[in-house]
Amino acid sequence: MKEIIVKTQEDLEAIKPDFDGYVYLEGGTEQKPLVLKAKFDKAYVISRGNAYLTLTGNAEVRVMRESSQVELYGEAYVSAYSADKIICHGYNVVRLLSEKKHIKTLKN
């Protein structure tokens, strides 16, 4: 199976919508997060490390790991196994399957 590691917004935008494989999101900062604007139909998207993400529209991250942080807008979806913070704006779906005892979740 193919794998892509994304550290910059340019890397993320270069992925074709029909990519079939694993997309590992590892980039972004609190001031300049990676912005995922749409759901990949075939790709399995995983955030890991200290990734900072913003998900809009119907974007989906299947697995959040380690110290990832995400803000969700629109109808975005995330499954969190181990994350630092999840902030929700809109009709989001957050699935918490935490290995950590505490994940900060903020609803707006």
C-alpha positions in Angstrom: 0.0 0.0 0.0 1.2 3.5 -0.8 2.2 6.0 1.9 2.6 9.8 1.9 4.0 11.8 4.7 2.6 15.4 4.8 4.6 18.2 6.5 3.5 21.3 4.5 0.2 22.6 3.1 1.8 22.3 -0.4 2.4 18.6 0.2 -1.2 18.2 1.2 -2.6 20.0 -1.8 -0.5 18.0 -4.1 -2.3 14.7 -3.2 -4.8 13.7 -5.8 -8.4 13.2 -4.6 -8.4 9.6 -5.8 -5.2 8.6 -3.9 -5.4 5.1 -2.5 -3.2 4.5 0.5 -2.1 6.0 3.8 -1.7 9.8 4.3 0.3 10.7 7.4 -0.3 14.3 8.5 2.8 15.4 10.6 3.0 19.2 9.9 1.4 22.4 10.7 1.9 24.8 13.6 -0.5 26.5 16.0 -0.2 29.7 14.0 -0.3 28.0 10.6 -2.1 24.6 10.8 -2.4 22.2 7.9 -5.9 22.7 6.3 -7.7 19.6 5.1 -10.7 20.8 3.0 -12.3 17.6 1.7 -12.6 13.9 2.4 -10.4 11.5 0.4 -12.6 8.7 -0.9 -10.0 6.0 -0.8 -7.1 7.3 1.4 -6.8 6.4 5.1 -5.8 9.7 6.8 -3.8 9.6 10.0 -2.5 12.6 12.1 0.5 11.9 14.3 3.4 13.6 16.1 2.7 17.2 16.9 0.5 17.9 13.9 -1.8 21.0 14.0 -4.8 20.6 11.7 -7.9 22.4 10.6 -10.6 20.3 9.0 -13.4 22.0 7.0 -16.3 20.8 4.9 -16.6 17.0 5.1 -12.9 16.4 5.7 -12.1 13.3 7.7 -9.1 12.1 9.8 -9.5 8.4 10.5 -7.0 8.3 13.4 -5.4 11.0 15.6 -2.4 9.9 17.5 0.2 11.3 19.9 0.0 15.0 20.5 -2.0 16.1 17.5 -4.4 19.1 17.8 -7.3 19.8 15.5 -10.1 22.3 14.9 -13.2 21.0 13.1 -15.5 23.1 11.0 -18.6 22.2 8.9 -19.3 18.5 9.0 -15.7 17.3 9.6 -15.1 13.9 11.3 -12.2 12.6 13.5 -11.4 9.5 15.5 -9.0 10.3 18.3 -6.9 7.7 20.0 -4.4 10.0 21.5 -4.6 13.8 21.0 -4.0 16.9 22.9 -6.9 19.1 21.9 -10.0 18.9 19.7 -12.1 22.1 19.0 -15.5 21.8 17.3 -17.4 24.4 15.3 -20.5 23.1 13.5 -22.0 19.7 13.1 -18.8 17.6 13.7 -18.4 14.0 14.6 -15.7 13.2 17.2 -15.1 9.6 18.1 -12.9 9.4 21.2 -11.1 6.1 21.6 -8.5 7.5 23.9 -5.4 5.8 25.1 -4.8 9.0 27.2 -6.9 9.8 30.3 -7.6 13.3 29.1 -8.1 14.9 25.8 -9.2 18.6 25.8 -12.5 18.9 23.8 -14.0 22.3 23.2 -17.5 22.7 21.6 -18.6 26.0 20.1 
